[in-house]
Amino acid sequence: MFGLGRLSESIPSVFGVPASATKPLRVAVLADSDTRWKWGALTASRVAPRDIRTDGYLLRGRATPTARQLGEVGVRADSLREVTAAGFLRAVREEPYDLLVLALVGGGVQAMLHGLKRVWEGRADRPVVVTGYVGVVYEKLADGLLLRHGADLVLANSRQDAERFRAVYEGVGADAGSVTEVALPFLGGAPYTGGHERYTVVFAAQPSVPGSRADRTYLLDRLVGHARLHPGREVLLKLRSKPGEHTTHIEELPYQKLARRHDLPPNFRLVYGHMGEVLDRTDLLVTVSSTAALESLHRRIPTAVLTDLGVRESLGNHHFVGSGCLASWDRLDAGHRPEPDEEWVARQGVAGGGDAYEKAFDTARARIAALLARPGGLPPLTPYYTPGTAPGYLPGILARHHLAPDGTPLPGAPAAGGEPGPVRQIVRRAARGAYRHGVQRVAPVIRRMGEL
């Protein structure tokens, strides 16, 4: 599709650990977007109890990352290819993997768990299955967790998340033993020590938060206004994707489009690239609720979570209540630098002193090692949702991935694997273009008409 296998040769490796005498673990990572590929691949490298060989699989869909997005993520694998759900199930049936990381939305995880249960029927030598979340869990907590139930390990990125996850599972009578506390796998970088030669303010944009044109225009206006108010500062709008690309969430109103209507000051720029590299030059990180805030806090960079649009569950900034980071543009314009609450930060699994961050993955590594060494192999996967517990919900989840209620591929399911032919590629590109046009142009018009 995009020459993914060839591209992977040019992406810097995060798996460049010295070869050991122990045979490397065979790991498969299935992801459905650029951010989830980053989380999945880095999680595999963190939680594996020894050296690994990683095969990456990108689930074919609306958010399948482009070559540019994969390059920006900066994570490579030993192999990388695009697959359908059926193609992935066939691959893991034929390949002797030790560890599977499912880096997908909740429905995708649930579908794969049922598909894998069927594929491995009667087998005890199956791989260990791991899943989790890319960042802050601020919505659909119960729904997302129950869709992930059934994996051997459900990773929680902080102590607070681990407690919430166990409470949900225990509250519905599901086994909570899979919940395992870790940390976000992509935290790192040099700690912030002070101002750079030119004070730099970075606004970390999000594709779907906030969602309305008015709110996004307001945030852009305030960011541009901050640049004009402080001409000695460099003000950067950090964007996740270029127009026409999709990431984890749909972006109906790209900031690039809104910015065309502005006469931008010379100290204001739109930037792309690896978040860690942008943070290297950041003196103040501003966002509504992006996971970038946790990356910034981990490095002790002053971090502001905006209250201008309210502190609301729909925005996700309610997650930062008690953090000490909530602030308005008025306060930031006046020179305010938030001071994080140390107890709150500690509960989020960031900014630990010494080697605390590396130790955050010890429990997961030990659990995976124990499962791999379990005499007689592993028992069948047992998701909470079954045709008996959720007969009105589960079949629809599986059908979206062309799987029947018993986990087998439905008749007429997309081809199991391989590169599509040139005609198929043209049709898919046209379909994705039509989808983007509908999301970014037609849908907002219809929504405005409905508000008349």
C-alpha positions as CSV (number, residue, x, y, z in Angstrom):
1,M,0.0,0.0,0.0
2,F,2.6,2.6,1.1
3,G,5.7,0.4,1.0
4,L,5.4,-0.1,4.7
5,G,7.9,-3.0,4.7
6,R,10.5,-0.9,2.9
7,L,9.8,2.2,5.0
8,S,10.4,0.3,8.2
9,E,14.1,-0.1,7.2
10,S,14.6,3.7,7.4
11,I,12.8,4.3,10.7
12,P,15.1,4.5,13.8
13,S,14.9,1.4,15.9
14,V,13.7,1.2,19.4
15,F,14.5,-2.5,19.5
16,G,18.2,-2.2,19.1
17,V,19.2,-4.2,22.1
18,P,22.2,-6.4,22.0
19,A,21.5,-10.0,21.0
20,S,21.6,-12.4,23.8
21,A,22.2,-16.1,24.1
22,T,18.5,-16.5,24.8
23,K,16.3,-16.9,21.8
24,P,14.3,-13.7,21.2
25,L,10.6,-13.7,21.8
26,R,8.4,-13.6,18.7
27,V,6.1,-10.7,19.1
28,A,3.1,-9.5,17.0
29,V,1.7,-6.0,17.4
30,L,-1.7,-5.3,15.8
31,A,-2.6,-1.5,15.6
32,D,-5.3,0.5,13.9
33,S,-3.7,4.0,13.9
34,D,-0.4,5.8,14.1
35,T,-0.7,6.6,17.8
36,R,-1.8,3.0,18.7
37,W,1.1,1.6,16.6
38,K,3.5,3.7,18.6
39,W,1.9,2.6,21.9
40,G,1.8,-1.1,20.9
41,A,5.3,-1.3,19.6
42,L,6.8,0.5,22.5
43,T,4.7,-1.4,25.0
44,A,6.1,-4.7,23.5
45,S,9.6,-3.5,24.0
46,R,8.9,-2.4,27.6
47,V,7.0,-5.5,28.9
48,A,8.8,-8.3,27.1
49,P,11.0,-10.3,29.6
50,R,13.8,-10.6,27.1
51,D,14.9,-9.6,23.6
52,I,12.2,-9.6,21.0
53,R,11.6,-9.9,17.3
54,T,8.6,-7.8,16.4
55,D,6.2,-8.3,13.4
56,G,3.9,-5.3,13.0
57,Y,0.4,-5.5,11.6
58,L,-1.7,-2.5,10.6
59,L,-5.4,-3.2,10.6
60,R,-6.9,-2.0,7.4
61,G,-9.5,0.8,8.0
62,R,-10.1,4.5,7.9
63,A,-7.2,5.4,10.3
64,T,-4.5,3.1,8.7
65,P,-1.4,5.3,9.0
66,T,0.4,6.7,6.0
67,A,4.1,6.3,5.4
68,R,4.6,9.9,6.6
69,Q,2.8,9.2,9.9
70,L,4.7,6.0,10.5
71,G,8.0,7.9,9.9
72,E,7.0,10.6,12.3
73,V,6.2,8.1,15.0
74,G,9.8,6.9,14.7
75,V,9.2,3.2,15.7
76,R,10.3,0.3,13.6
77,A,9.7,-3.4,13.6
78,D,11.4,-6.3,12.0
79,S,8.5,-6.5,9.5
80,L,5.4,-4.4,9.0
81,R,2.4,-4.9,6.8
82,E,-1.3,-4.1,6.4
83,V,-3.9,-6.7,7.0
84,T,-7.6,-7.3,7.4
85,A,-8.9,-8.9,10.6
86,A,-9.1,-12.3,8.9
87,G,-5.6,-11.8,7.6
88,F,-4.3,-11.2,11.1
89,L,-6.1,-14.2,12.5
90,R,-4.6,-16.4,9.8
91,A,-1.1,-15.0,10.4
92,V,-1.2,-15.8,14.2
93,R,-2.5,-19.2,13.5
94,E,0.4,-20.0,11.2
95,E,3.2,-18.1,13.0
96,P,4.7,-19.3,16.4
97,Y,4.3,-16.1,18.3
98,D,5.0,-15.8,22.0
99,L,3.4,-12.5,22.7
100,L,0.6,-10.5,21.0
101,V,-0.1,-6.8,21.7
102,L,-3.5,-5.6,20.6
103,A,-3.3,-1.9,20.1
104,L,-6.8,-1.2,19.0
105,V,-10.1,0.5,19.9
106,G,-12.2,-1.5,22.3
107,G,-14.4,-3.0,19.7
108,G,-11.4,-4.1,17.7
109,V,-9.8,-5.8,20.8
110,Q,-13.1,-7.6,21.5
111,A,-13.4,-8.9,18.0
112,M,-9.8,-10.1,17.9
113,L,-10.2,-11.8,21.3
114,H,-13.1,-13.9,20.0
115,G,-11.4,-14.5,16.7
116,L,-8.2,-15.7,18.5
117,K,-10.2,-17.8,20.9
118,R,-11.6,-19.6,17.8
119,V,-8.3,-19.8,16.0
120,W,-6.6,-21.3,19.1
121,E,-9.4,-23.7,19.9
122,G,-7.8,-26.9,21.4
123,R,-4.4,-25.3,21.7
124,A,-2.5,-24.7,25.0
125,D,0.6,-23.3,23.4
126,R,-1.0,-20.0,22.4
127,P,0.8,-16.6,22.9
128,V,0.3,-14.3,25.8
129,V,-2.2,-11.6,24.8
130,V,-1.8,-8.0,26.1
131,T,-3.9,-4.9,25.5
132,G,-4.4,-1.5,27.1
133,Y,-4.9,2.2,26.4
134,V,-2.8,4.7,24.5
135,G,-3.3,7.5,27.0
136,V,-5.7,9.2,29.4
137,V,-8.9,7.2,29.9
138,Y,-11.5,10.0,30.3
139,E,-14.6,8.6,28.6
140,K,-16.5,5.3,28.1
141,L,-14.6,3.7,31.0
142,A,-16.9,0.7,31.6
143,D,-17.6,0.2,27.9
144,G,-13.9,0.3,26.8
145,L,-12.8,-1.9,29.7
146,L,-15.3,-4.6,29.2
147,L,-14.5,-4.7,25.5
148,R,-10.9,-5.4,26.5
149,H,-11.7,-8.0,29.1
150,G,-10.4,-11.4,28.1
151,A,-6.8,-10.5,27.4
152,D,-4.2,-12.1,29.7
153,L,-3.0,-8.6,30.7
154,V,-5.0,-5.4,30.5
155,L,-2.4,-2.7,31.1
156,A,-3.2,0.4,33.3
157,N,-1.0,3.4,32.7
158,S,-1.1,4.5,36.4
159,R,-2.0,3.6,39.9
160,Q,-5.2,5.5,39.6
161,D,-6.2,3.7,36.4
162,A,-5.4,0.3,37.9
163,E,-7.7,1.0,40.8
164,R,-10.5,2.2,38.5
165,F,-10.1,-0.8,36.1
166,R,-10.3,-3.4,38.9
167,A,-13.4,-1.6,40.4
168,V,-15.2,-1.9,37.0
169,Y,-14.3,-5.6,36.5
170,E,-15.2,-6.6,40.1
171,G,-18.4,-4.5,39.9
172,V,-19.8,-6.7,37.0
173,G,-18.5,-9.9,38.4
174,A,-15.6,-10.3,35.9
175,D,-12.2,-11.5,36.8
176,A,-9.9,-8.5,37.5
177,G,-6.7,-10.5,37.7
178,S,-5.6,-9.3,34.3
179,V,-5.3,-5.6,35.3
180,T,-1.6,-4.8,35.5
181,E,-0.2,-1.4,36.5
182,V,2.5,0.0,34.2
183,A,3.2,3.5,32.8
184,L,2.8,5.1,29.4
185,P,5.6,3.4,27.3
186,F,6.7,6.6,25.4
187,L,7.6,8.8,28.4
188,G,11.2,9.9,28.4
189,G,13.6,12.6,27.3
190,A,15.8,15.0,29.3
191,P,14.2,16.7,32.3
192,Y,13.5,20.4,31.8
193,T,16.1,22.6,33.5
194,G,15.1,26.1,32.5
195,G,14.3,28.6,29.7
196,H,15.7,28.1,26.3
197,E,17.4,30.8,24.3
198,R,14.0,31.8,23.0
199,Y,11.0,31.1,25.3
200,T,8.8,28.6,23.4
201,V,5.1,28.0,24.0
202,V,3.6,24.9,22.4
203,F,-0.1,24.2,22.0
204,A,-0.7,20.4,21.6
205,A,-3.7,20.2,19.3
206,Q,-6.2,17.3,19.4
207,P,-8.2,16.0,16.4
208,S,-11.6,15.8,18.1
209,V,-11.3,17.9,21.2
210,P,-12.9,20.4,21.1
211,G,-15.2,19.4,18.3
212,S,-17.1,22.6,17.3
213,R,-15.8,25.2,14.8
214,A,-16.5,28.0,17.3
215,D,-14.4,26.4,20.1
216,R,-11.5,25.5,17.8
217,T,-11.6,29.0,16.3
218,Y,-11.5,30.5,19.8
219,L,-8.5,28.4,20.8
220,L,-6.6,29.4,17.6
221,D,-7.5,33.1,18.1
222,R,-6.1,32.9,21.7
223,L,-3.0,31.2,20.6
224,V,-2.3,33.7,17.9
225,G,-3.2,36.5,20.3
226,H,-0.6,35.1,22.8
227,A,2.0,35.2,20.0
228,R,1.2,38.9,19.3
229,L,1.1,39.8,23.0
230,H,4.6,38.2,23.5
231,P,6.6,38.9,20.3
232,G,9.8,37.7,22.0
233,R,8.4,34.2,22.4
234,E,8.1,31.5,19.8
235,V,4.6,30.1,19.7
236,L,4.1,26.7,18.0
237,L,0.8,24.9,17.1
238,K,1.8,21.2,17.3
239,L,-0.4,19.3,14.9
240,R,-1.0,15.5,14.8
241,S,-1.7,15.0,11.1
242,K,-1.8,16.7,7.8
243,P,-5.0,17.4,5.9
244,G,-6.4,14.2,4.5
245,E,-4.7,11.9,7.1
246,H,-6.6,10.3,9.9
247,T,-5.3,9.4,13.3
248,T,-6.9,7.8,16.3
249,H,-9.8,10.3,16.1
250,I,-11.6,11.9,13.2
251,E,-10.7,15.6,12.7
252,E,-13.6,17.4,11.1
253,L,-12.0,20.9,11.3
254,P,-8.3,20.9,10.9
255,Y,-6.5,23.8,12.5
256,Q,-4.5,24.2,9.2
257,K,-7.7,25.1,7.5
258,L,-8.8,27.6,10.2
259,A,-5.4,29.2,10.3
260,R,-5.7,30.2,6.6
261,R,-8.1,33.0,7.7
262,H,-5.5,34.5,10.0
263,D,-2.7,37.0,9.4
264,L,-0.3,35.0,11.4
265,P,2.5,36.9,13.3
266,P,6.1,36.0,12.5
267,N,6.7,34.3,15.8
268,F,3.8,31.8,15.2
269,R,4.3,28.5,13.4
270,L,2.5,25.3,12.7
271,V,4.7,22.3,13.3
272,Y,4.6,18.5,12.9
273,G,7.0,15.9,14.0
274,H,7.8,13.6,17.0
275,M,6.3,15.0,20.2
276,G,9.4,14.3,22.2
277,E,11.5,16.4,19.8
278,V,9.1,19.3,20.1
279,L,9.2,19.0,23.9
280,D,13.0,19.3,23.7
281,R,12.5,23.0,23.0
282,T,9.3,23.7,25.0
283,D,9.1,26.1,28.0
284,L,5.4,25.9,28.4
285,L,3.1,23.2,27.0
286,V,-0.6,24.1,26.6
287,T,-3.4,21.8,25.8
288,V,-7.1,21.0,26.4
289,S,-6.5,17.4,27.5
290,S,-3.9,15.8,25.3
291,T,-1.7,12.9,26.5
292,A,1.1,15.2,25.6
293,A,0.4,16.9,29.0
294,L,1.6,13.7,30.7
295,E,4.7,13.5,28.5
296,S,5.4,17.2,29.4
297,L,4.8,16.6,33.2
298,H,7.1,13.6,33.1
299,R,9.9,15.9,31.9
300,R,9.0,18.6,34.5
301,I,8.1,21.1,31.7
302,P,5.6,23.7,32.9
303,T,2.2,22.4,31.7
304,A,-1.2,24.2,31.4
305,V,-4.5,22.4,30.8
306,L,-7.0,25.0,29.6
307,T,-10.2,25.9,31.4
308,D,-11.5,28.5,28.9
309,L,-14.1,26.1,27.4
310,G,-15.0,24.8,30.9
311,V,-13.8,21.8,32.8
312,R,-16.0,19.1,31.3
313,E,-16.1,15.4,30.8
314,S,-16.7,15.8,27.0
315,L,-13.4,17.7,26.8
316,G,-11.4,15.3,29.0
317,N,-9.8,18.1,31.0
318,H,-11.8,16.9,34.0
319,H,-9.1,14.2,34.3
320,F,-6.7,17.0,35.5
321,V,-8.8,18.2,38.4
322,G,-6.4,18.3,41.3
323,S,-3.3,18.4,39.1
324,G,-2.5,22.1,39.7
325,C,-2.2,22.5,35.9
326,L,-5.7,23.9,35.2
327,A,-5.4,27.5,33.9
328,S,-7.0,30.0,31.5
329,W,-5.4,31.9,28.5
330,D,-5.9,35.1,30.5
331,R,-3.6,33.8,33.2
332,L,-1.1,32.4,30.7
333,D,-1.1,35.7,28.8
334,A,-0.3,37.4,32.2
335,G,2.8,35.2,32.7
336,H,1.3,32.4,34.9
337,R,3.4,29.1,35.0
338,P,1.4,26.2,36.6
339,E,3.0,24.2,39.4
340,P,1.9,20.5,39.3
341,D,0.6,18.8,42.5
342,E,3.3,16.2,43.3
343,E,0.8,13.7,44.8
344,W,-1.5,13.9,41.8
345,V,1.4,13.5,39.4
346,A,2.7,10.4,41.2
347,R,-0.7,8.7,40.9
348,Q,-0.5,9.2,37.1
349,G,2.7,7.3,36.8
350,V,4.8,10.2,35.6
351,A,7.7,12.2,36.9
352,G,9.0,9.4,39.2
353,G,12.4,10.0,40.6
354,G,15.5,7.8,39.9
355,D,14.7,4.5,38.1
356,A,11.0,4.5,39.2
357,Y,9.8,4.8,35.6
358,E,11.8,1.8,34.4
359,K,10.6,-0.3,37.4
360,A,7.0,0.5,36.4
361,F,7.1,-2.3,33.9
362,D,8.7,-4.9,36.2
363,T,5.4,-6.4,37.3
364,A,4.2,-6.8,33.7
365,R,7.4,-8.4,32.6
366,A,7.3,-10.9,35.5
367,R,3.7,-11.8,34.8
368,I,4.4,-12.4,31.1
369,A,7.5,-14.5,31.9
370,A,5.4,-16.6,34.3
371,L,2.6,-17.1,31.7
372,L,5.2,-18.2,29.1
373,A,6.7,-20.7,31.5
374,R,3.3,-22.0,32.7
375,P,3.3,-25.9,32.7
376,G,0.8,-27.2,30.2
377,G,0.4,-23.9,28.4
378,L,-2.3,-21.3,28.8
379,P,-6.1,-21.8,29.1
380,P,-8.5,-20.5,26.4
381,L,-9.3,-16.8,26.3
382,T,-12.4,-16.0,28.3
383,P,-13.9,-12.5,27.4
384,Y,-16.6,-11.2,29.7
385,Y,-18.9,-10.6,26.7
386,T,-20.2,-13.8,25.1
387,P,-23.3,-14.6,23.0
388,G,-24.9,-15.5,26.4
389,T,-24.0,-12.4,28.4
390,A,-24.4,-9.8,25.6
391,P,-26.5,-11.3,22.8
392,G,-27.7,-7.9,21.6
393,Y,-24.3,-6.2,21.6
394,L,-21.5,-8.7,20.8
395,P,-22.6,-9.8,17.3
396,G,-22.6,-6.3,16.0
397,I,-19.1,-5.7,17.4
398,L,-17.8,-8.8,15.7
399,A,-19.7,-8.1,12.5
400,R,-17.9,-4.8,12.1
401,H,-14.7,-6.8,11.7
402,H,-16.4,-9.4,9.4
403,L,-16.5,-12.1,12.1
404,A,-19.5,-14.3,13.0
405,P,-20.7,-14.6,16.7
406,D,-18.5,-17.7,17.1
407,G,-15.4,-15.7,16.0
408,T,-15.1,-17.3,12.5
409,P,-14.8,-15.0,9.4
410,L,-18.1,-14.2,7.8
411,P,-18.8,-15.3,4.2
412,G,-17.5,-12.6,1.9
413,A,-15.1,-11.2,4.4
414,P,-12.3,-9.1,2.9
415,A,-9.3,-11.0,1.6
416,A,-7.2,-12.5,4.4
417,G,-4.0,-10.7,3.6
418,G,-1.5,-9.7,1.0
419,E,-1.1,-6.4,-0.9
420,P,-4.2,-5.3,-2.8
421,G,-3.9,-5.1,-6.6
422,P,-3.6,-1.7,-8.4
423,V,-7.3,-1.5,-9.1
424,R,-8.2,-2.2,-5.5
425,Q,-5.7,0.4,-4.3
426,I,-7.3,3.0,-6.6
427,V,-10.8,2.2,-5.3
428,R,-9.7,2.3,-1.7
429,R,-7.9,5.7,-2.1
430,A,-11.1,7.1,-3.8
431,A,-13.2,5.7,-1.0
432,R,-11.0,7.2,1.7
433,G,-11.1,10.5,-0.1
434,A,-14.9,10.4,-0.2
435,Y,-15.0,9.5,3.5
436,R,-12.7,12.4,4.4
437,H,-14.7,14.8,2.2
438,G,-17.9,13.7,4.0
439,V,-16.3,14.0,7.5
440,Q,-14.6,17.3,6.9
441,R,-16.9,19.1,4.5
442,V,-20.4,17.6,4.2
443,A,-21.0,16.7,7.8
444,P,-20.2,20.2,9.3
445,V,-22.6,21.8,6.7
446,I,-25.4,19.4,7.6
447,R,-24.8,20.0,11.2
448,R,-25.0,23.8,10.8
449,M,-28.2,23.4,8.7
450,G,-29.7,21.4,11.5
451,E,-29.0,24.2,13.9
452,L,-31.0,26.8,11.9
